[in-house]
Amino acid sequence: TGAIITVGRGAVVCFSQNHALVANSSTEAELIGYVDIASRGISMKYMLMNLRYQVGMLVLYQDNMSTIHMVTSEKASSSRTRHINVRYFFLRDRIRSGEVVVKY
């Protein structure tokens, strides 16, 4: 998983790492990485808000359409995704509340 977190036009965080667990599919691997990056982005947003910066919407880009469908879908799970741990779906709540926007 790799990510760049930008504020304005400048990169403030850049990282790349291997996952500590094995995923059963590429979509699951993307979901795990996406949620990890989203939690870091949300933490960065709250830190900037505490420092009294004007912070807009958190926009997360994803290149895997199946992952986007999983985090934006109202359906809880399908036969292929029911084994995925519930903790990876906290992002769905953040998207519903309008705190996070997902783009392809």
Disulfide bonds with the S-S distance in Angstrom:
none
